[in-house]
């Protein structure tokens, strides 16, 4: 375990500009986080669930047990969709936030975001196109039948190419690559950060109503329900500042 007082783990202070692997963080000691690592190892947002109003509590706790059977993604699409979510969110092992199930639930219910990019199909169609195109790219680049059958590094390479707009072929033609990336990742991130395990990972206090907040002082002043993090540096202050 590195010295957590050393800000050298911050990407802008590292020679390659990349973050270190997640194993530099301590193991979670209370509650659950993705892969049981986190910056707040002694914090569990669910300890405060009794302070949430009933409707909020029911909504949040339901996210812990989403439907196991997928309704939107077909059995053939599910492995690719699951691997795509895991690669984008770097969920390499259990426990994982059930992003696939939460996205599937939203798409199946038609709870879309209320807007659609010009020139793009319905978000549900975009997901279908992207999954088929990921499989086509896996066949052309790596000779695998599907994206899910590729090696992890090859999956990362395909996802990186998609993010940067460097994939092509007939299967990608129905969508604008940059917009398709936004549609999919927006939905993944929304699902991930709506989940209490992700809240534990980032130390988020959860719903504030009706509990409210008491501390109006410096950032170091913790609310009664908060716990100190494994590191205390302010990355904004420590990161190199642009010249001028």
N, C-alpha and C positions, 0 to 999 in steps of 0.2 A: 504494500500500500504506500503510495507516494505521500509526501508531506502535503496535506491538504491546505496548509497555509500558504503554499507557494502557488502563485497565479500562473505558473508555466503551462498549465493545462489549457489555458484560453487559446483558441485557434490563432488569433492575431499575434500572439507572443511565441508561436511555435515556428520553427524554420520552414516547414512545408505549408503553413497556413491552414492545416487540417486539424480537426479535433482529435484527441487521443481516443483509443477504444474505450467503450463504456466500463471496462473492468477496473478503471482507476477509481471509480466511485465505490463507496462502502456498500455492503449488503444491507438490504432493508431488514430492520429488526422489528418493526411494528407495521401491521397492515400489509397490503399487497401493492407492489409496483410492477410494471412490465419487466420481466426477467429478474425481479427481486433485487434491483439496484436502484439507487436514487440519491439525490442530494440531501434529502431530509429523512434519514433512516429511522428516526423515532417518531414519525408523524403518520397518523391515519385519519384522513378526513371523515371517515365513517364514525369516529368517536363522537362527532358533533351532530350526527343525524337526528338525534332527538330534539335538537334546537331548530330544525327546519319545519316549516309548516307542512301539514299532512300531504297536500297535493304535490308539493315539491319533493318531499321524501319518497312518495310513491313513484314519481317519474324517474328520479335518480337511481333508486334501488332496482328498478326494472332493468336498467342498463347492465346490471351484474349478471342477469340470466336471460339474454336474448334468445329468441327461438333457435333451436338447434338445426331445424330443417329449413333450408333456404327456399325462398319463394320466387325470387326474381332470377337469380343465376341458375342456369341448368346444371345438372350433374357433370356435364362435360366442361362447362365454363368454370365451375367452382375451384378446381385446383389452380388454374391460371390466375383467377381473381384473388385467391388467397395468397399465392406467392407474390403477386404484384403488390398487394397491400403490405406484406411483410418486408419486402425489399425497400419500398419507399419509406417505411416507418422504422426500418432497422430493428424489427422484432425478430430476433434470431432464435429465441428459445422461449419455453414456457416459464412463467405465465405470460400470456399475451392478452392485450386488450382485444376483445372480439370485434375488430374493425369490420371484417368481412360480413359478419352477421348483422351488424348495425347498418352498414351501407345497404345490404340486401333488403333489410326491413324498410328503410327509407324509400328505396327505389320501388319496391313492391307496392308500397302504400301510395306512391305518387306524390310524396311530400317533397317536392322540388323547391328550388330556391326563389321562385317567383320571377325569374328573368332568364333569358336565353341569349347567348351571343349571336349577333347577326351572322348569317351564313352558316351557322352550326345547326345540326339536328337536335332534337329533344335529348336531354342529358341521358335518358335511359338508352337511347339509340347510340349515343357517344360511347357509353360503357361497352355495349355489345360490339361496336366497331373496334375499340381499343383492344379488347380481349382477343378477338379474332386476329387482329394485326400482330399482337405479341406472339401468338402461336405461329403465324406465318413467318415472322422474323426469326423465330427460333429454328424453324425448319430450314430457312435459307442460309442462316449464319452458322448454325451448329448441327444441322442434320437431325434434330430432335423433333418428335411429333408434336410437342407442345412446349410452351414457355416453362411450365411446371417441371418438365423433365430435364431442363438444362441444369448444369452445375451452378452453384451459387454465384461464382464470379462471373459466369456468362450471363446470368440473370441480371446482375448489377450492371454489366456492360450494356445490355439491351435497354434497361431502364434509363441509364445515363444518356444513351443515344436518343431515346424518346424525349427526355427532358430538354436536350439541347437541339432538338429538331433535326437529328441526323439519321432518321430512319426513313425508308421509302418503300415503294411497292404498291401494288393495286389495292391491297387491303387497307392501307392508310389513306387512300384518296378521298373517302367521304368526309374526312374531318380536317380541320386546320390543326396542325400538331401542337402549336403553343396553346390554343384554346382547349384542345382535348386534354392536354396535361393539366391545365388549370381546373377543368371540370372534375377530373378524377381525384386530383390531390386535394382540392378543396373539400370534397366529400369525405375523403379518408381522414383528413386532419380534423374536420368537424366531429367525426365519430370518435376519433382517438381522444381528443381533448374534452369530450363530453363525459368521459368515463372516470369514475372515482379513482381508479388505479393510476391514471395519468395525473390526476390532481395530487395524489400522494407524491408522485415523482417530482413535481415542480413546486410542491408546498402550497398549492392553492387552497384557500380556506373554505371553498364551497359556497353554497348559497348564503348570502348575508342576511336575508329576511327570515324571521323577524329579529335575529340576534343583533345585527348591526355591528359597528366597529367603535372601539373606545379610544384607541391610541392615535393621536394626531401629531406625535412628535417625529423624531428621525426614523429612518428605515430600520434602525437597530432595535426600536421599541416594539416588542412582540405583543400581539393580542394574547389573552389568556389561553386560547385554544391553539396557538401557534407553537412551533418547536424550532430551535435553531438549526440551521443547515450545517452540513459537513464542511462547507467553505463559507467564508464571510466577505470575500473581496467584492468590490464593486467593479464589474467588467468595463463599465463605461469610463471610469476613471483610469483604469489600468491599460486599456487598449491604446495602441499608438494613435495619435491624433494626426489628421491630415495637415500638411504644411499650410501656414498662413491662417 
